[in-house]
Structure formats: C-alpha cells, structure tokens
C-alpha cells in the first residue's frame, strides 16, 4: 500500500490538483466505514484448466476460482485512511494473489496512462480521500447484507462510493470482481451469467462467517451485467429478500433470461428497485434486434419500483466511470448534473433497502411519494411502481396453501394458480415424489390428495394410478386400491407392481 501511495505522489508532484468530474453529494450515515480485503478461493469450482486459455502455456499453482473479496462494514472510527488509489490497486491482483509490488505498480501505471481524462488527472484522482478506514474495528450489532455484483468484467471498486455510503448507513456490503467462467474476461453468454451467479452465491455463504452479518436479511445489488446475474440468483434462492438493479442487463438481454428456463417471474418474488438510464428511442430498440420482451413487466409477484434518470447514460451508474471518463462523454449534460443524478440514485437505493431489509415505514413511504415531495429537483427523475399481485404460484406456495385444508382442496388451489399464471405447472414426477414423501411422514390422506391430482392431470399415466392405488392401500381402502391398480394395469399391461398387489389383495387381474 505504501508503494502505491509513493508512486501516486511522485506522479502528482508539481501537478495542480485538477477538479474531479465526480462529486458524491450525499451525506454519510451514523457509522464510520470499515474496509477489509480477503484473498480466498472457491474450492468448489474450478477456474484454470491444464493450459492457460489466453497464453496457451501450461498452468501451475492453484486452479480453483480466485475470489478477491472486498467488504465494507459499519465500523468504529479507527484504522488507516483509504485513498481512491488503494481501491484502484485492487485491480492488479484479482486473479493472482502473489503478484509482486513491482508488478502491481506497473499494472497501475499502465491503466492510469490509458485513462480517458488523461494521465495527470487520473493520477490526481488516485489521491482523493475516501470514507473507508482499512481494517477498522467493526461496530457492535448485526447489520443486513448487500452483495454487490459488478458490471461486465468490472472490478470490485467500480461503485466504491455507493458501497461506502450503504455501509455508513448500517449495511455490510460484499463484492468480488466480475470474471468469466475460466478467465478474467467475462463472456456475454449463459455461462458468463452463471459464473457470476456462482460468485454471488459464494459471497452469500461467506457472509454467514461474519459475526456482524444479519444473514436473515440479504439483498443483491448489481450494475449492468451484474443486474442480470442477481436476478438469476434470486430465481433459485429465496434467501435473497431484495434486488437492486443499476440499469441492469435483465432489461437488455431478454434472450439470456429465456435461455434459463428456471428464471421465471413466479420464482423471482423479491422486491426490486430498477434504476434506469435515459430511455432509448423505439428506433434504437428496433436496431438492437433483440426479443420484444420485458422481464420487469412480467414480475407480477414482486413490488417493482422503476426510477428513471434522464441525465444518466448507462456508464453513469458506476462512479469509477464518472471519475475517469473524458469531458466529452457527458453529451448535453454537465458532469455536475450527472453527479447530482448519481447521488439520487444512491439515495433511492438506500431508501429501498431500508424499506425492504430493515422494514422501515418512513423509507417505504419515501418510495411511494412523488419525487418533488422527497426533495428531488424538478425533472431530475421519474418513479413508477407496480406492487405485487399476491403470492407467487410455485410448488412451495402450492404446498403451503394446500396444507391449510389438509390437502383436501389441492386441486382447486392448483387450478387457481394456473389461472393466474398459465406457465405454472408441476410435473408428474414432482407430484409422484411429493406424494411418497407425504406417505413416509404418515400423512396418508395428504398423499392420496396429491396422487389423485396427478391422476386427474395425467389420466393416461399408468404410474399415476399405480401410486394412487398404493396410497389407498396404505390407508386401508381396499376397493379404491383395487380400482386404481386395475386402471394402472389397463394403461400399462407390463406393470408388474400392479399385478403383484392385485394378487395380494385377492382381486381379479
């Protein structure tokens, strides 16, 4: 760390401190911000193969997936002050944790030279003081967890300002770089999304090792590509209680959502805040040649808030970009106007998390108010909201609702769910497994109800009737057991199980 600061100071000696394009005009919360960096591996996943996919050379050393993990947390006012250059330095050791100081310094120097604002201004940016204190002592108490998923191929610090802001207001924020499945470069395919979704899942697991973490309240925030990966995670992990999308790719890559059959609206029931860039024209949308679909419109079982910020193009949702892009990147808006919008993006993110992770009524009220009532300058942003239409039609909710009547009305519950969501269905195999699990718990009538529904939905399935017959036999209902064994044998004359049971019951074949 000292080498980097010495390097930065030597670069900036004699250079006037140029004004930054980025000004984060939000107030910190009541907590100091601690920063910790953990270099670890996800040993459950391979990363490198026998040969390097870039150089073609044989691979040596650790081949598990490297997970440079950055944690911001509520802290006591202690620890070493952090400059932006300390964050920038992290980009030099994302894959290799054993890089030498000289290699890291060379990497930093090369990236600074390529900065759009020019090397001198970029180096001046490195010296700017941040809120975080390195390795500060954690504050007492438990705090909700926010996993931050970076954009396509981006580093952990791309939104360091937002992460510090949330930590100052009582959140633990954890992130790792956005990397492809087997190389540092991300890929714009399903494998790339799944790689980042796996990283998010790893970080959720890591959060459980932190004494400060309230792991009953977890949100996943993602920018751009991270804003599709986080939706994939929510579709298979109900522990995710809220989603924040900073102009997320779930809006721009509907084909990837369609490829993943399990990413369905009913399975993404977590409330979502979608912070959107300046809307595209219909003509621009048509040029992209993408499927004409919006996953956001299909989220009928989630509270969805869409905040649109006309001054912000896609890049403006990352403070890293605002620090280093040239003055010509802002088009008809000024850097100050874009920074102001970025600040309101952060405020809405905090209010949303306060509402859904902390359950704070004033924060929920903030989301429902017109922007002007919240002190937002006129014409800076618009807000629209669509609140959940009820419990999502899933197998879990079907079990929950049906159990209320001891499964007696499972067919009616299933039909109501299908009416609300035609795509919802439970496979015959799932019904069969479910019914036998109920039998093993001793709930014979529940098993009969589940098997009966399977037989109604699949009347030509010999297995469905065979399973129903077994449940009736367990319940000592011999006539109905015989009836359904006979029906199973009619549908499948080779059903040896039905033959055996009919003989034992003394019934004609």
Secondary structure, DSSP 8 states (H G I E B T S, - for coil): -HHHHHHHHHHHTT------S--------SSEEEEEEEEEEEEEEE---SB-TTT--B--S--EEEEEEEEEEEE-S-SEEEEHHHHHHHTTSSS-TT--HHHHHHHHHHHHHT-TT-HHHHHHHHT-EEEEEET--B-SS-EEEEEEE-STT--TTTTHHHHHHHHHTTEEEEEE----SSSSS--SSHHHHHHHHHHHHHHHHHHTT-TTEEEEEEEEEEETTHHHHHHHHHHH-TTEEEEEEES-TTTT-HHHHHHSTT--GGG--SEEEEEE-S---HHHHHHTT--S--HHHH-TTS-EEEEE-TT--GGGG-HHHHHHS-GGGGTTS-HHHHHHHHHHHHHHHHHHHHHHTS--HHHHHHHHS-GGGGT--TTS-EEEEE---SS---HHHHHHHHHTTTTTTHHHHHHHHHHH-TT----HHHHHHHHHHHHHTT-HHHHHHHHHHHHHHTTT-HHHHHHHHHHHHHTT-HHHHHHHHHHHHHH-TT-HHHHHHHHHTT---
